[in-house]
Structures are given as C-alpha cells and as structure tokens.
Amino acid sequence: MTWHAERTTEYARAGAADIRTLYVRPADWGEGVGTVLLDEALERLPALVDAVVLETFRANEQGRSFYESRSFEVRETSEYEVGESSYPTVVFEREL
C-alpha cells in the first residue's frame, strides 16, 4: 500500500492510500488469507490516511466481490492501457 503523494496512482486523491496489488493463490481463496492481508495493511496505515483506493479489472469478479464485501465502493470506471490494448477497470474507495 502506498500513501505518499509522489508515489500514489493518479486516481488516489490527497489523503488516500492506494493498494497496488493484493494477490492470493486461487487454491487459497476462501481461506481468509486475503482478509488477513488487507486487515494488516489497513492497520499499518498512518493516521493521516483517511481513505484507501484501488483499481481492478472489471472482468475480475472474484476481486470485485472481495472488495465490495469489505466496504469498498465503486468510485469510477476507467481503462488500463497496455500498448495498443485497453482493459476496462473499476476504481474502488473505502473511507477509514
């Protein structure tokens, strides 16, 4: 998780941290690993952070469901560009 203004992504507003990656092996889905990782990261945030944002692919139904069940709300949709290809994304935010 990143919260320094010079290192956060363009969709992270002032005062927000952003989650760059949070991966759990599919074999471990449903075992609570992702929840432990997320909770630990949230606990370690400095007091100056008042929200957490992240971006995931719209096609990532498991990821979207995971974040929605942990009080993240859709803030906007976007596109992730890789070369000539474009992938639809969803930006989530959770206020702390």
Backbone bond lengths (Angstrom), bond angles and torsions (degrees), N, CA, C in turn:
res aa  C-N    CA-C-N  psi(-1)  N-CA   C-N-CA  omega(-1)  CA-C   N-CA-C  phi
1 M - - - 1.435 - - 1.526 107.81 -
2 T 1.315 115.63 141.49 1.461 121.32 -178.16 1.521 108.95 -124.33
3 W 1.331 116.87 140.14 1.465 119.37 178.67 1.517 113.34 -135.63
4 H 1.303 118.37 0.15 1.474 121.08 178.20 1.521 108.65 -79.94
5 A 1.323 117.13 131.74 1.461 122.19 -173.71 1.530 113.22 -54.85
6 E 1.321 117.80 -31.51 1.468 120.38 -179.04 1.522 112.67 -80.44
7 R 1.332 118.10 -8.90 1.460 120.40 -176.90 1.512 114.26 -118.95
8 T 1.315 118.69 -9.95 1.460 119.58 179.69 1.525 109.79 -76.26
9 T 1.307 115.76 162.38 1.464 120.78 179.22 1.525 110.06 -76.98
10 E 1.319 115.68 167.72 1.468 120.45 -174.71 1.520 112.95 -64.28
11 Y 1.312 119.63 -22.16 1.461 120.87 -179.79 1.528 113.03 -87.15
12 A 1.335 118.13 -4.13 1.469 121.18 178.97 1.523 109.24 -88.26
13 R 1.305 115.78 116.10 1.467 120.59 179.30 1.530 110.16 -75.17
14 A 1.321 116.80 169.04 1.465 121.44 177.46 1.524 108.76 -58.46
15 G 1.312 116.70 134.85 1.456 121.89 179.43 1.517 114.14 89.53
16 A 1.331 116.78 -3.58 1.464 120.44 -178.82 1.525 110.91 -107.17
17 A 1.302 115.36 145.34 1.467 121.86 171.15 1.519 107.19 -97.91
18 D 1.332 116.16 155.50 1.457 116.80 175.20 1.523 110.94 -124.81
19 I 1.315 113.55 142.79 1.459 121.10 176.61 1.515 106.18 -90.18
20 R 1.307 116.03 118.79 1.466 120.03 179.52 1.523 110.91 -82.77
21 T 1.324 116.60 -47.99 1.468 120.33 179.55 1.516 109.97 -148.60
22 L 1.299 115.38 143.18 1.459 122.73 172.81 1.523 105.53 -149.21
23 Y 1.311 115.43 102.41 1.460 120.24 -176.52 1.513 111.07 -118.93
24 V 1.312 114.82 140.34 1.460 122.39 173.48 1.532 106.19 -129.83
25 R 1.307 116.38 134.43 1.467 119.95 178.35 1.526 109.50 -57.59
26 P 1.325 116.83 136.75 1.469 119.37 179.28 1.524 113.11 -52.28
27 A 1.322 117.74 -33.24 1.466 120.72 178.87 1.525 111.86 -63.03
28 D 1.340 117.16 -21.04 1.461 121.84 -178.28 1.526 113.70 -103.64
29 W 1.336 117.41 2.20 1.465 120.12 178.19 1.522 109.42 -60.19
30 G 1.310 115.97 140.96 1.461 120.88 177.95 1.513 113.76 84.36
31 E 1.330 117.16 0.89 1.464 121.48 -179.07 1.532 112.45 -97.37
32 G 1.331 118.09 -2.24 1.461 121.36 179.17 1.513 114.69 91.00
33 V 1.320 117.55 2.22 1.464 121.17 -177.74 1.531 110.89 -63.13
34 G 1.321 116.99 -47.78 1.465 120.85 -179.74 1.517 111.98 -61.80
35 T 1.318 117.05 -39.96 1.466 121.18 178.77 1.525 110.71 -63.54
36 V 1.321 117.16 -43.49 1.469 120.81 178.27 1.523 110.20 -62.41
37 L 1.330 117.77 -45.31 1.467 120.71 179.36 1.522 111.42 -61.08
38 L 1.329 116.47 -47.08 1.461 120.57 -179.46 1.523 111.09 -64.06
39 D 1.329 117.67 -47.55 1.466 120.85 -179.40 1.521 111.57 -60.01
40 E 1.323 116.79 -42.14 1.471 120.55 179.75 1.524 110.78 -64.16
41 A 1.316 116.77 -42.67 1.468 120.29 178.37 1.526 110.97 -63.00
42 L 1.326 117.37 -43.13 1.462 120.71 179.82 1.526 111.66 -64.08
43 E 1.326 116.70 -38.19 1.463 120.35 179.10 1.520 112.74 -65.36
44 R 1.307 117.89 -27.58 1.464 122.07 -176.22 1.525 113.89 -88.81
45 L 1.319 117.50 -2.90 1.464 120.00 179.97 1.520 110.76 -68.64
46 P 1.322 117.48 143.14 1.461 119.55 175.77 1.526 111.21 -69.25
47 A 1.310 116.43 157.97 1.463 122.23 -176.71 1.530 112.87 -60.55
48 L 1.317 118.38 -23.95 1.466 120.91 -177.93 1.523 112.78 -72.30
49 V 1.319 117.96 -12.84 1.465 121.71 178.99 1.524 109.02 -85.21
50 D 1.341 116.54 125.66 1.462 120.03 -178.08 1.528 113.92 -113.75
51 A 1.344 116.53 0.25 1.457 120.37 178.76 1.529 109.44 -160.92
52 V 1.327 114.37 160.78 1.459 120.91 176.20 1.523 107.16 -127.54
53 V 1.326 116.84 135.04 1.454 122.14 178.09 1.528 109.34 -124.31
54 L 1.319 115.30 158.00 1.458 120.46 176.05 1.510 108.58 -158.96
55 E 1.309 115.51 161.82 1.456 121.49 177.58 1.522 108.17 -125.99
56 T 1.321 116.24 135.18 1.461 121.14 176.49 1.518 108.75 -137.70
57 F 1.305 116.16 159.48 1.459 119.89 179.13 1.527 110.39 -67.89
58 R 1.323 116.08 139.71 1.469 120.36 178.34 1.517 111.27 -59.29
59 A 1.309 117.63 -31.25 1.468 121.55 -179.71 1.528 112.58 -75.43
60 N 1.314 118.28 -9.86 1.471 122.44 -178.48 1.532 109.49 -83.33
61 E 1.318 116.01 77.23 1.465 120.92 -175.88 1.528 112.32 -62.86
62 Q 1.326 117.77 -39.56 1.468 120.51 179.56 1.528 110.81 -64.33
63 G 1.320 116.34 -45.09 1.465 120.20 179.35 1.518 112.05 -63.82
64 R 1.328 116.58 -45.41 1.460 119.66 179.09 1.519 111.04 -60.95
65 S 1.313 117.07 -43.49 1.461 121.51 179.04 1.530 111.20 -62.33
66 F 1.325 116.44 -41.22 1.461 121.67 178.56 1.529 110.38 -58.13
67 Y 1.329 117.21 -51.88 1.467 120.25 -177.43 1.529 112.09 -68.24
68 E 1.318 117.62 -39.87 1.457 119.93 178.75 1.527 111.18 -62.04
69 S 1.331 117.48 -36.68 1.464 120.37 179.85 1.527 112.11 -74.22
70 R 1.316 116.92 -6.67 1.465 121.67 178.56 1.526 111.30 -116.28
71 S 1.317 115.51 31.73 1.472 124.57 171.40 1.521 115.04 72.85
72 F 1.316 118.58 18.67 1.464 120.33 172.32 1.519 107.12 -86.15
73 E 1.325 115.72 141.12 1.457 121.58 179.86 1.519 109.84 -119.98
74 V 1.327 115.81 146.62 1.457 120.71 177.80 1.520 108.71 -66.45
75 R 1.324 115.96 125.40 1.459 121.16 177.72 1.522 111.27 -100.51
76 E 1.319 116.05 -36.94 1.465 120.12 -179.34 1.520 109.27 -166.67
77 T 1.320 115.35 168.00 1.455 120.67 171.72 1.522 107.28 -111.52
78 S 1.318 115.21 158.40 1.454 119.51 -176.56 1.525 108.61 -153.84
79 E 1.298 115.60 -169.28 1.462 122.83 177.13 1.533 107.60 -135.21
80 Y 1.313 116.32 140.50 1.462 122.37 175.44 1.521 106.82 -108.00
81 E 1.319 116.23 118.83 1.455 121.92 -175.54 1.525 110.53 -96.60
82 V 1.324 115.77 129.74 1.456 122.58 173.66 1.520 106.43 -131.11
83 G 1.311 114.95 105.43 1.463 118.80 -176.38 1.509 110.25 59.71
84 E 1.315 116.83 -123.30 1.458 122.42 -179.11 1.527 112.32 -91.84
85 S 1.319 116.87 -1.06 1.466 121.13 -177.57 1.524 111.43 -100.36
86 S 1.327 115.49 149.80 1.457 122.51 179.84 1.522 108.77 -129.35
87 Y 1.346 116.19 133.14 1.454 121.54 -177.76 1.528 109.36 -121.64
88 P 1.327 118.75 122.97 1.463 121.39 179.47 1.532 111.00 -64.00
89 T 1.329 116.43 137.59 1.457 122.23 -179.77 1.531 110.98 -130.38
90 V 1.312 114.63 167.15 1.453 122.96 173.80 1.524 108.00 -126.22
91 V 1.326 116.15 132.83 1.460 120.83 175.98 1.525 107.11 -101.44
92 F 1.326 115.16 124.51 1.468 122.63 178.96 1.520 109.99 -105.92
93 E 1.322 116.09 153.66 1.466 121.47 174.55 1.520 109.36 -141.20
94 R 1.319 114.73 143.79 1.455 121.21 174.42 1.525 107.65 -134.38
95 E 1.316 115.39 121.35 1.460 119.22 176.47 1.517 108.68 -78.06
96 L 1.326 115.81 146.81 1.470 120.76 -179.37 1.514 110.65 -103.80
